[in-house]
Each structure stands twice: as structure tokens, then as C-alpha cells.
Amino acid sequence: MTSRVAPSSLIPSAVRSLFNVVSGIDFWLLGATGFLIAVGLNVLHFSQHTQGYFDKQLSYMYAGLALMVIVSRIPHKLWTNKWMVSLMYLTNLGLLVAVMLKGHAAQGAQRWLALGPITLQPSELAKLVVIFSLAAWLRNHRINSFFDIFKILGIMLVPAVLVFKQPDLGTSLTFGAVFLGLSYWSGATVMDILVLLSPLLSLILNALNIEWWHMFLGALAVVLLIFWRTFDWKIWIRLAMIIVVMAANYGCGEARPHLWGLLKEYQQKRLTSFVNPYDDPRGSGYHILQSLIAIGSGGINGAGLGHGNQAQGAFIPERHTDFIFAVIGEELGFRICLLIVIAYGIICLRALFIAHQSRGDPAGAAMAIGLMCMFLFHAFINIGMTIGCMPVAGVPLPFLSYGGTALIVDLVAIGLLQSIYYHNPKEVKDDWS
């Protein structure tokens, strides 16, 4: 006689399957992403000057969401396979070179490449490719000494230079943020990071105040002598390395006028105007001043979507891309701005949690840290420049700024985080047995 399985015995199995599917989704990550996209689309929809952008951004969102779902179900290890990552790296270098040769320019920058009916911004794709490449290397190579850092620097440097030449200063700086974050995660010390950043600090301080620069050089020498690799190197090696670092800092400071000339004129103005935008209120300081006026006039509740005087009067430059946060501040007010900052905080904290949860998977953990650094740098720089605290570096605000390639890349990044989360589940007790 054939035995029949009682329907009630099937319930635990069905519940288990549903639980496995749901537990593989990071709803905090999806919720924060959905909120940011909704705010960005609403701002574009109600703007009198960006109606065409709304329809395009909507289509980009659909494409990005489809790719996000697909990527979230593909094992993230595929992207760090040595053959796959090598192919992507070389292909992206080819695209970056093609942009320099045949790309079309806009607003003084040659960043876009037409491939048939599709227009790509390879520098956006390069961010993911660099993260994949660094994660693939760090899977088998931890940073055990200061010199190991330069191995991953070489991987990052080639695409960063090609992007800088477009010129795209913001994206090239993003590579630097990803490189520093992954270096620290993979074994570099705080002092190692300080050494890597010190030439840049010397450049800035030399430009602002020579006395500050001299004080920085003295303090740097003392700090390195006391704290830098004290147990790893013999004293004579440490002294030699400190002399090299100090010479590099002094050389960068003295060469600052010549290095400054490597930047385009509009980049120079963007990097200096935030210090005192009132020096040139109708020129280089115009962006920041109009942004500050817009955010200040929005108050707590804002003027309402489509009712901002600065935004709808077209006083805010690049209001649909770099300065969309100023439009949000004017029309939706401080409360929504605060929620946006919290949403970015959630995305970055969840990425950090996923990296910690995936510490047994070095490539997955490194990828999560790289994506966290990308989102954190973009949000920090963009919001900082709209409130006058950071230079105008041309960095878009993830999920909010208009831009097809950027939105798709950001959504793919969320899909990658979901994939890492799904394939590195928390160790929990099986309560269904």
C-alpha cells in the first residue's frame, strides 16, 4: 500500500524554502536604495528644466534594476576569476583609450563614447573593474609590508591616469579612495595610509600657507619616527624610509606650482573657489554661492517640489547632476536632506557589515569594502561641495544625479553587495530540524 505524506509535513519544507529566499536579501540595502532613487526621480519630474531627463532616467532605472537582480543571483566570485577580471581590465583600458581618441566632449571634458545607439561613460565602468581587479589580487595577497601596497597601486594607477586625462578629476579621486580603503582593510596600517596621503597634504598646505606646511613637515617626521613600522624595520631602515618620505613631501610642496599646471583651468578654479567663493561670485564661486542660497532658503520643510526659486529659475548650475542636492535642500528641506544622509549611511554600514560577514571570503569582503568606499566618497564629496565644505570635483550623487551609466553602475554595485550577502550567509542555528 502506497504511503501518503501528510500535507502538514510539507509546511516546514515550504517555510524553509521561503525563509532561505528572504534571508538572502538585505532589505535595509534595498530600502535605502529605493528611497534615494524615488527622491531623485521626483526632483527630475517636477523640475521645469529637466522634463526630458526624467523619462531617460526612468528608462535607465529599469535597465539598472534588471541588471541588479541578475547580478545579485550570479556568484560574485565570477567577477574575480583571473580570466574574467583580466578580460574586463584590458577591455576597459581599451574603452578608456578609445574615449581619448574618438570620444565626444561636453563642458570641456571628453568622457563619453558612442557605441552604435548606446552612449557609454567608460570611466564609470572603470570604477567597478578596478574594484574587481583589486579584490582578485587581494584574494591571495594580503598586505604584510609597506611595499606590498605598491603592488595594488600599480593595478589602480593605469586606469586612474587615463581617466584623469579625459579630464575627469572626480572619478580619478574615487579610485584613490577605493585604493586607500582596500589597503587599510587588507593589512596596511594607519601610518602607512598617512604616508601615502602626506604628499597630497603637502601640496594643499603649501598652497594655503607656507608656515602651516613647514609645521606639518616637522610634525610628520616626529610622528613617523615614533609610530611608523617600529617593530617591522631596523632603525637604520626606518630612518632611511623617513628621509625618503620627507624628501617626497618637500619635493611635492616645492613642485606645487608646476603640478598645478597639469590641471585644466576650470579644475583649478573648482578646487580653490570653495575656500572663498566671494572672491569671484560671478565666476568660479557662482556654483557654490547659488547652492548655499538654495539650501538655506529651503529651511526645514522646503518650498515644495517644483516651487524652488533658485532651482526653477535656473540659478543653480548643473541642478540635475552635480548640484541636485541643492535642489533637494531648497524644495524638500532639511528633513529630506537628513534622510538622504541617513540612507547613504545605511548603504555604507550594510556594505561594511557584509564585508565583515564575508571575512572568510577575502575577494568578496574586499569587493564589499571597495563598493563601500565608492559610495562613501561620492556622497561625502558631493554633499560637501554643495554646502561649501569641499571643492567642486564633479562627482555625481549616487542614485540621485542624472546619468545613465552612473545609475546603472550604482545599481549593479547594489546587486553585487546582495550577491556577496547571499553567498556568505550568517552562521545561524537551524531551527527547522
N, C-alpha and C positions, 0 to 999 in steps of 0.2 A: 504494500500500500504506500503510495507516494505521500510523503510528509509535506505539509504546507507550512510556510513561515508566517508566523503571526504578524499582522500589519504593524502592531506596536513595536515589534523588534526592528522594523525598518526606520523608525523615527530617529533613534540615536545616530544611525549612519547618515541620514539626510541632514540632521542638525550639524553633525561633524563636518560634512562637506560644505555647508553654508558658512560655518564658522571659519573653516580654512580659507575660503574665498575672501570673507570680510576681514579676517585678521591680516591678510596680506596687503591691505590698503591703508595708507596713512591718511586718515580723514582730516587731520589738522593741516597737513601739507596741501591737500586738495581744497580745503575750505579757504585757507589764506590766499591761494592762487585764484580761486573763483571770485573772491571778493575784489581783489586788485583788478582783474580783467573787467568785472562788471563796472567798477568805478571809471576805468579808462574808456570803455565803450560809451558810457553815459555822457562823459565830458565831450567826447568827439561828436556824439549825436546831437547834443543841444548847442553846439557852437555854430555860429553863423558863418564862420570862415572855414570850417573843416567838414562840411557835409559829405563831400566825396571821400574823405579819408575814413569816415565811419563805415561805409559799405566795403571798402577794401580791407579795413582792419577786421571786419566781421568774417570775411572770407578767409583771411589769414588765420583767424582764431579757429575756424572749423578745421582747416588743414593741420594746424598745430595740435588741436585736441586729438585728431585721428592718429597723428604720429605719436603723441604722448601715450595713448592707450596701447599702440603697437609696441613701442619701446619698453613700456612698463612690463610687458609679458615676455620680452626677449631677455634671456640671461645676460646680465651686464658683462659677464666675462668675455662675451663675443667681441666687445669693443676694445678689449685689452689683449686680444690674441695677437701674437707677434706679427703674423702675416697681415691680419686685418689692420692693425694700427700702423704698420709700415706703409700699406697701400693708402690709407687715409692721410697720413702725414705727407707723403710725396704728392698725392693728388691735390691737397690743399696748398702746398707750396706752389704747384703749377698754376692753381687758380689765382693766387696772390701775385705771381709774376705776370699772369695774363691781364690782371687788373691794371698793373703799371703800364702795360703795352697797349691794351685795347679797351680798357675800362672807360666809362663815361664819367665826367666830372660834374659836381654841383657844389656851389658855395665854396669854391677853392680847394675841394678835395676830390680825388679820383678813387672812389671806393666801390663802385658798382660795376657789375659785369653782366651783359646781356647774353643769355644762352637760349636762343630762339625766342619764344614768348615769355620766358622766365627771366626776371632780373634778380640777381643774387648779390649779396654783400659778403664776399668770402671772409672778410675779417671777423664777422660774427661766427661763421662756421669754424674759423680757426680757434676760437676760444674752447669749443668742445674738443677739437682734435688735439690741442695742446694738453688739455686735462687728461684725455685718454692716453696720450703718449707718456706723460709723466707718471700716471698711475701704472702703466705697463712696466716702466722701468723700476719704479719703487716696489713692485710686487716682489722682486728678488734682490733688491739692493737698498738696504737701509743706509741712512747717513750716519756713519760711525766716526767720521773725522770732518774737519772743516773743509778739506779739499774735495770730499765727496759731493759737496754742494755744487761744485762747478760742473760736475757731470750732468746734472739735470738742468743747470743753467744753459749748457750748450744746446739741449733739446728745445728749450723755450726761446733762445735768443734769435734763431734764424727767422721764424715767422714773426716775432716781435719787431725785428728790424724792417722786414718787408711791409708790415702794417704801418709802422712809423713813417715810412717813406711815402705813403699814399697822399697826404699825411692823415693819420688817424691816431692822435695822441692818446685819446681816452682808452681805446681798445688796447694799445700797446702798454699802457699803465696797468690795465686789467691783467695782462699776462704777468706783470711783475707782482701783483697782489697774489695771484694764484701760486706763483713760484715760491714766494716767501711763506705763504700759509702751508704749502705742502712740505717745504723744507723743515719748518718747525715741527709739523706733525710726524715727520719721518726721522727725527733724531737731532736736528740742528738745535743748538742752544740759543737762549735769548741773546747772549753776547755775539753769537755768530750772526744773528739777524741784525743786530746793531752795527756790526762791521759792514755788512752788505748795504745797509741804508746810509751809513755815515758819509759816503761821498755825495749823495743827494742832499743830505742835510748841510754839508759844507757849501754846496752850490747855493742853496737857499739863503743861508746865513750870510754868506759873502755878499749876496745881492742886497740883503736888507741892512746889515750893519757889520762893518769890519771888526769892531770890538767884540760883538757877540760871537763872531766866527773864531776869533782868537781864543776867547774863553772856552768855546766848545772844543777846540783842538786840545787845549790843556786838560780839560775835564775828561775828554775821550782817552787820552794817553794814560791818565791815572786809573780810570775805570778798567781799561783793558789790562793794565799791569796787575791789578788786584784780582779780577774775576775771570779773565778770558783763558779758557783751557788750562787752568792751573795744574790739573792732575794728568793731562794728556801729553804735554810737551815739556822737555827740559827747558831750564831757564834761558839758555842761550838761544834756543829755537823760538821761544816766546818773545824775547827781546827783538830778534830779527824780524818776526812777523809783525810786531807792533810798529817797528820802524817802517816797514813796507806799507802798512795801513795808514800811518800818519803821513807818509810821503804822498800816497794816493789822495788823501784828503786835502793836503796842501796844494797838490797839483790841480785838483778839480776846482778848488777855490780860485787859484790864480788864473786858470784857463776859462773861468766862467764867462768872460766877455766873448771868447771865441766859440765856446759851446752854445752860448745863447744865440749866436748867429745861425746855428743849424736849424732853428725853429723858423717856421713861416711867420710873417709879420702879425697875422691875425692870432696865431698861437701865442706869441709873446704878449700881446695885449690881453688875451684871455687870462693868462697866468698871473698878470700883475694888476689887473683892474680891480680885483676883489679887495685888495689892500685899502684902496681909497677910490671908490668909483666916482666920487665927486670931482676928481681931477679932470675927468673927461666925460661929463654927464651925457653929452650927445653922441659920444663915440664909443670907446671901449667900455665905459661904465654904464652904458644905457641898459644893457640886458639886466644887470643886477639891480639897478635902481627901480626899473619898472616891475621887476619881480617882487622886490620888497614892498613897493606901494600896493601891489595886488594882494599879497598875503596879509599885509597889515590892515587893509580895508575890509577883508573878509570877516574878521572878528571870530567869534565863537561859532556862529551858525552859518555864516556865509550869505551872499546875496541871492543865492538860488541858481540852479543850472540855467545857463543861457542869459543871466542877468548881470554878469560881472562887467563893470565899465572898462576895466583895463583889458580883459580878455576879449570881449565882444567889440571893443573899439580898436582892436588890433594894435594896442600899445605894447603888448608882451611879444617879443620876438620868439620864433620857434615855439609857439604856445602848444603845438600838437606833438612836439618831440622832446627836446631838451628841457623846456620850461613848462611842461604840463602840470607839474606840482604847484606852480604859482597859480595856474588857473583853478586848480582844485582848492587851494587855500582861499582864493577870492570868492568862488561860487559855492563851495560846500563847507568852508570854515574850518576852524581848528579841530573840531571833534572828528571829522572825517580824516584830516591830516594825521591826527594821533592814531586813529585806527589803521591807517596805511603803514605808519611806522611799526605798529604792533604786528601787522600782518607780515612785514619783512622780517621782524624779529622771530616770529613763529617759523617761517621758512628756514631761516639760518639755524635756529636752535634744533629744529627737526633734522636738518642735514647733519648737524654735529652729533645728535643722538644716533642717527643711522650709522654714522662713521664709527661711533663707539660700539654700537651693537655688532658691527661688522669687523671688529678688530682681528678676528680670526681669518679674515679675507683681506689681505693687505691691499690688493688692487681695488676692491670695492670701497674700502674705507678711504683710500687716497682719492678716489673719484668723488666720493661724497664731500670730502674736505675741499677739493678743488671747486666743486659747484657751489659750496657754501661761500667760499672766498669770492667767487664771481658775483653772486647775488649781493653779498655784503658790500663789496667795493662799489658796485654800481649804485646801490641805494644810498650809501653814505656820501659818495661824491656828488651825485645828482641833487639830493635834498640839500646837502651842504652848500652847493653853488647857488641854489635858488634863494637861500636865506642869507647869502653873502659871507659864508664862513669858509668856502672853498673856491679855488679858481674855476673858471668856466672851462671844463675839459672836454665838452662834447660827449658826455656819457649818457646814454638813454636810461630812463627809469623802467626797470623790468615790469612787463605786463601792462604798463600804463602808457608809455610813449608809443606814438605811431611808428610802425616799421614792420614790414612783413617778415624779413629774415630774422630780425631780433626777436619778435614774438614767437615765431616757430622754434627758434633755438632755445628760448626760455622755457617753452612748454615741453620740448624734448628733454631739457635738463630735469624738469619735474618728473617726467616719465622715467628717466634714469635713476633718480632717487627712489621712486616707487619700486623699480626693479631690484635695486640693492636691498631695500627694506624687505621685499617679498622673498628674496633668495637667501636672506640672512635673518630668519625669524628669531625672536627671543626664545630662550630656553625656558619653557613653562611645563608644569606638571600636566600629564594627560589625564584630565578629569572625566574622559568619556569611557574609559575602560571599566 
